[in-house]
């Protein structure tokens, strides 16, 4: 199920499942989004810190569910932090099925995006947060427009050098996100892999959050799940400004062990480039040619 695309003039709903939004910072973000011709509606609990570090899970989930039911809102937009996994039992998945719309997030938003796709079949979008609009880069805005406004792109547009760590061609459904959040979802009731499908797994992390040993541990957790038997390929996103050789070696071992294509690029993740990946979209990844096609 693919949501309807945005049009200039549509309303974007902004919520914060994973951090307490700053009034001053979000005023600038909202102004930047509105300058591009979109309207903005904010969740009523966006700036709350009920627990001291976050609003309650019920308040945060209420903001999400109200955006789903609000007929004026065409897209639900939220960033990262910590805490989105707490919302998963309180999301109104049936309402999302009945009123599908665009969900766009990144980082800790991985938990919500994948749970929505798994529970409803709705394609969700990984790669950008409202903060992307603070210092909006041409590549990132083109990604936003290409995926969410102009229509479904046929080919991945790169803005970095790709490293093929295991050459090959694979097909499957795109799934993934921030490594720790995706690992937390594996084996849970909020990530139900279809036994009849193969999946192209995309992951990203950053050295300021996780060292290589931590990334390796999280990969190992994913590898120890039955889900690994359905992984047809792996694309890993930006980790550090200088490509880390130990990470490349770890990813290379992954490809050799499971006989799947593996590549690393700087196009998406916590770096300057924030490409968008549609979770649930069928794709073809060619690591030798360093291309990906959306089907």
Steps between C-alpha positions, in 0.01 A plus 500: 500500500652829386383830653386790285775746414528848648404813314630847572247652738432171682528477878789318667445386857803517728524287813787391727491136618868494602603837641364818657480761228654840559257786434768722348657229286167376367384852423789524254429152360131576450582829333735322257237240411236768449742693280486203260124542465371244752277559799602363840293368789674404825402235751354638820762315706798593280667712769397301808746332736261314729767253611773762512674347198195437276125539490319182609464222246123560497546872427746428220284224353195726526674760283575235236149354504338844478711584196382175340136591557540866400373522142695819437837333570662329201834408658621414853858620553721429802863470600718283720631480853400215729160362590297422190485128584281591799223615265462180300219343708298824491504580129162470327609274214144440385445875456822518298367225272178694450665842452847434357733797479872569478717421803855640480768469767855388572716351777283403800195537274607164353287322759178676402558493124566127491218416740252695285620324185494159668154543656327678209696442178531878453828615345678738739802720436836498676775759478395849612377686808344844540851615593606428141335831415720698743787505252332358193747361250407480128551121489279445803222726373511330161460166678200638689337627182592194292352243739215690662380759249600422141424131512663162533860515370631210295867527596707587805678834466840494669703786646796300630749231411372145533722214623401153383604252769342196338408530132161378390143568396202449730130573512268550793291727716688791657501490878724638772619826656713590801688188610409487868129565442478241225682245717252569782212426261638165384307211663235742632134498408547838329718364219329213322699384199294345223630146450442529127724807462864590481623828649771746409616617840626857537668613820687806623682609811749765607826495689373756753233251610654155443854374464575218255473235771148623580397500133641148467305385806174639361567337162564172680165532679327541164699205362379279786137559403308283252454825304856470369394213273288746304766769457609515136742794534627775727556872437670685787488878525726776632700416815785752507648778290801281422388153395588267787698194380391282794134558415562412136671178608205412728253560219717299262491205742121530510481472121739205487320311776153531349603515133308824443598828331620769743586867441584806707418859402474847650162584349282448807530502876618751758730687262450791263330288234150392597360289221156348547433125493141375468443216748285239328597594145626226268854566378794355310848562644807452280810544714741441212342781294433699819136563412157436644173497307159548659230271357 
